[in-house]
Amino acid sequence: MKSKMYAEVQTVERLSPSMVRVVLANGDLDHFEASDATDSYINARFLPHGSPVTVPFVGDDLDGLAPEHRPRPRRFTVRRWDQDRQELTIDFVAHGDVGYAGAWAQRAEPGDRLQFMGPGGSYRPSTDVDWHLFVGDESAFPAIAASVESLPVGAIAKVFVVVDGPENELDIESSADVEVTWLHRNSSAVDEDLLPLAVASAEFPEGTFDVFVHGEASETRAVRKHLIAERGVDPSTASISPYWRRTFTDEAWREVKRDWMAEQAADA
């Protein structure tokens, strides 16, 4: 993980009812060192609305600061890095005033600043498999899209994404042969079963494949269990991890995530 830096909001675009794109520029981006990973991410520090702190800040600036004004750490995928233009694109899941990152993105205006560290990342589609499997929700879509767009001509990918409704579907541009299955929460009484059932009932192409499964904890865990137990996936070679957990705040999820991951590992 690289040293901390900041950048300024260049543009803000509403991609869908649940996704806001923010393009960052200037600041310290001339020191940004891009990662080769397609799930590349930054660790951003979001200041709650009304916080007296300004970006850039250092640790001493936070001394004695009331808890409700302290920056909240959140991890976000690098949707795109334009080396020539020195522009960093981040897509935010936003649901009104819920949370800190999405609320910040919806309020963001050109000139606003964001402080962060990064990038990190560990996944890039394998070049030694016959096809690729991507599974997730809105939170994983930026990494899924970046990964699929990196695939060359002739590559094959199956993508499963769950979103609130058809108005939340987004295009993926790729030179590869890509089949995207969109699932809509508002069409099911049991939302958390949509993704696992779709993957379990899918007909997979012949041959070897690599796996990228990220998103809500219960959904990710169920998909992981199926892939290992029923599809013969080796968990040590798959990128499978929960980004968030239904009914939990980000802070509450951080407190229990380690135990959850240990329980998940014991599933299969």
C-alpha positions in Angstrom: 0.0 0.0 0.0 1.5 3.3 -1.1 1.7 6.5 1.0 -1.2 8.7 1.6 -2.2 11.4 -0.9 -5.2 13.5 -2.0 -6.9 14.5 -5.2 -9.6 16.9 -6.3 -13.0 16.1 -7.8 -13.0 16.8 -11.5 -16.4 15.6 -12.5 -19.4 13.8 -10.9 -21.8 11.6 -13.0 -24.9 9.7 -11.9 -24.5 6.3 -13.8 -27.7 4.8 -12.3 -30.0 5.3 -9.3 -27.5 3.4 -7.2 -24.1 4.4 -8.7 -22.2 7.7 -8.8 -19.0 8.1 -10.8 -16.4 10.6 -9.5 -13.3 11.5 -11.5 -10.4 12.8 -9.4 -7.5 14.8 -10.7 -4.7 17.1 -9.5 -3.5 17.0 -5.9 -0.9 14.3 -5.5 -1.9 12.2 -8.4 1.4 12.8 -10.2 2.7 10.4 -7.6 0.0 7.7 -8.1 1.6 4.4 -9.0 -1.0 2.2 -10.8 -1.4 -1.4 -9.9 -1.6 -4.2 -12.5 -4.5 -5.8 -10.5 -8.0 -5.3 -12.0 -9.4 -5.2 -8.5 -7.0 -2.4 -7.6 -8.4 -0.2 -4.8 -7.7 2.8 -2.7 -8.3 3.2 1.1 -10.1 6.5 1.3 -10.8 8.6 4.4 -14.3 10.2 4.2 -15.0 13.2 6.4 -18.5 13.3 7.8 -20.6 16.2 6.6 -19.9 19.1 8.9 -16.5 18.0 10.0 -14.1 20.9 10.7 -11.2 19.0 9.3 -10.0 19.8 5.7 -8.1 17.8 3.2 -5.2 17.2 3.3 -4.9 16.4 7.0 -2.4 14.6 9.2 -2.8 12.7 12.4 -2.2 15.7 14.6 -5.2 17.4 13.0 -7.5 14.7 14.5 -6.3 15.1 18.1 -9.3 15.9 20.3 -11.7 15.7 17.4 -15.2 14.6 18.4 -16.0 11.0 17.2 -18.8 12.2 14.9 -16.3 14.4 13.0 -13.5 11.9 12.5 -12.7 10.5 9.0 -14.2 7.1 8.2 -12.0 4.7 6.3 -13.6 3.0 3.3 -12.1 0.8 0.5 -13.1 1.5 -3.1 -12.1 -0.1 -6.4 -10.2 1.9 -9.0 -12.6 1.8 -11.9 -10.1 3.4 -14.2 -6.7 5.1 -14.1 -5.8 7.4 -17.0 -2.0 7.8 -16.9 -1.9 10.4 -19.7 -4.6 12.6 -18.2 -3.6 11.8 -14.6 -7.3 11.1 -13.8 -8.6 8.5 -11.3 -12.1 7.2 -11.7 -14.0 5.8 -8.7 -17.6 4.4 -8.9 -19.5 4.7 -5.7 -22.6 2.8 -4.6 -24.9 5.4 -3.2 -28.3 5.1 -1.5 -29.4 8.5 -0.4 -27.8 9.7 2.9 -27.0 6.2 4.0 -23.3 5.7 5.0 -20.4 8.1 4.4 -18.8 7.3 1.1 -21.9 7.2 -1.0 -23.3 10.3 0.7 -20.0 12.1 0.0 -20.1 11.1 -3.6 -23.6 12.5 -4.0 -22.6 15.8 -2.5 -19.3 16.0 -4.3 -18.6 19.0 -6.5 -15.6 20.0 -8.6 -12.8 21.1 -6.4 -13.8 19.0 -3.4 -10.9 16.9 -2.1 -10.5 13.2 -1.1 -7.6 11.8 0.9 -6.6 8.2 0.4 -3.8 5.6 0.4 -3.1 3.1 -2.3 -3.5 1.5 -4.6 -3.6 -2.1 -3.4 -5.0 -5.1 -5.2 -4.4 -8.8 -5.8 -6.5 -10.1 -8.7 -6.1 -10.1 -12.4 -7.8 -12.6 -14.7 -5.6 -15.7 -15.4 -4.2 -16.2 -18.8 -4.0 -20.0 -18.2 -7.7 -20.9 -18.1 -10.4 -21.6 -20.7 -12.9 -19.1 -19.3 -13.7 -16.8 -16.4 -16.5 -16.6 -13.8 -17.4 -13.3 -12.2 -20.1 -13.0 -9.5 -21.2 -10.1 -7.3 -23.4 -7.1 -6.7 -23.1 -3.3 -7.1 -20.2 -3.1 -4.7 -18.2 -5.6 -6.8 -19.3 -4.3 -10.2 -16.5 -1.8 -10.7 -13.9 -4.6 -10.1 -15.9 -7.0 -12.3 -16.2 -4.5 -15.1 -12.5 -3.5 -14.9 -11.6 -7.2 -15.0 -13.8 -8.1 -17.9 -12.6 -5.1 -19.9 -9.1 -6.3 -19.5 -9.8 -9.6 -21.2 -8.4 -10.1 -24.8 -10.3 -11.1 -27.9 -11.2 -14.7 -27.8 -11.5 -14.9 -24.0 -14.8 -16.2 -22.5 -16.5 -14.8 -19.4 -19.8 -15.5 -17.6 -20.9 -12.7 -15.3 -23.6 -12.7 -12.6 -24.6 -9.4 -11.0 -27.5 -8.7 -8.6 -28.9 -5.2 -8.4 -32.1 -3.5 -7.3 -33.8 -3.4 -10.7 -33.3 -3.1 -14.4 -32.6 0.7 -14.1 -29.4 -0.2 -12.2 -27.9 -2.3 -15.0 -24.7 -0.9 -16.6 -22.8 -1.7 -19.8 -19.6 -3.5 -19.8 -17.3 -2.9 -22.8 -15.0 -5.8 -23.7 -13.2 -7.4 -26.6 -14.0 -10.8 -25.0 -17.1 -13.0 -25.4 -19.0 -12.0 -22.4 -22.4 -13.3 -21.1 -23.9 -11.1 -18.4 -26.8 -12.3 -16.3 -28.5 -9.5 -14.4 -30.6 -10.4 -11.3 -33.1 -8.0 -9.7 -33.8 -7.9 -6.0 -37.2 -6.4 -6.4 -38.4 -9.5 -8.3 -37.6 -11.9 -5.5 -39.1 -12.3 -2.0 -35.8 -13.7 -0.7 -33.1 -11.4 -2.1 -30.1 -13.1 -0.6 -30.9 -16.4 -2.5 -30.9 -14.8 -6.0 -27.2 -14.9 -6.7 -26.4 -18.4 -5.2 -29.4 -20.0 -7.0 -28.5 -18.4 -10.3 -24.9 -19.6 -10.2 -26.0 -23.1 -8.9 -28.4 -23.5 -11.8 -26.1 -22.2 -14.5 -24.6 -24.3 -17.2 -20.8 -23.7 -17.2 -18.7 -23.9 -20.3 -16.3 -26.8 -20.7 -12.7 -26.4 -19.5 -10.8 -24.7 -16.7 -11.9 -21.4 -15.2 -10.8 -18.8 -12.7 -13.2 -17.3 -10.1 -13.9 -13.8 -8.9 -16.7 -13.7 -6.3 -17.2 -10.6 -4.2 -20.1 -8.7 -2.6 -22.5 -9.2 0.3 -21.3 -11.7 2.9 -24.1 -14.2 3.0 -24.4 -14.3 -0.8 -20.7 -14.6 -1.3 -20.5 -17.4 1.3 -23.3 -19.4 -0.4 -21.7 -19.1 -3.9 -18.3 -20.1 -2.5 -19.7 -23.2 -0.8 -21.4 -24.3 -4.1 -18.4 -23.7 -6.3 -16.1 -25.7 -4.0 -18.5 -28.5 -3.1 -20.3 -28.9 -6.5 -18.0 -27.4 -9.1 -14.6 -28.5 -7.8 -13.1 -25.1 -7.4 -9.9 -24.9 -5.4 -10.4 -22.1 -2.9 -6.7 -21.3 -2.8 -6.7 -20.3 -6.4 -10.0 -18.3 -6.3 -10.6 -14.7 -5.4 -13.6 -14.9 -3.1 -14.3 -12.4 -0.3 -17.2 -10.4 1.2 -17.1 -6.6 0.9 -20.1 -6.0 3.2 -22.8 -7.7 5.3 -26.5 -7.1 5.2 -27.9 -5.2 8.3 -24.4 -4.4 9.4 -22.7 -1.0 9.3 -19.2 -1.0 7.9 -17.7 -0.5 11.4 -19.8 -3.4 12.8 -18.8 -5.7 9.9 -15.1 -4.9 10.5 -15.4 -6.2 14.1 -16.8 -9.6 13.2 -15.3 -10.1 9.7 -12.3 -12.1 10.9 -14.5 -14.7 12.7 -16.9 -14.8 9.8 -14.1 -15.5 7.4 -12.9 -18.4 9.6 -16.4 -19.8 9.7 -16.6 -19.5 5.9 -13.3 -21.3 5.4 -14.7 -24.2 7.4 -17.7 -24.6 5.1 -15.7 -26.3 2.4 
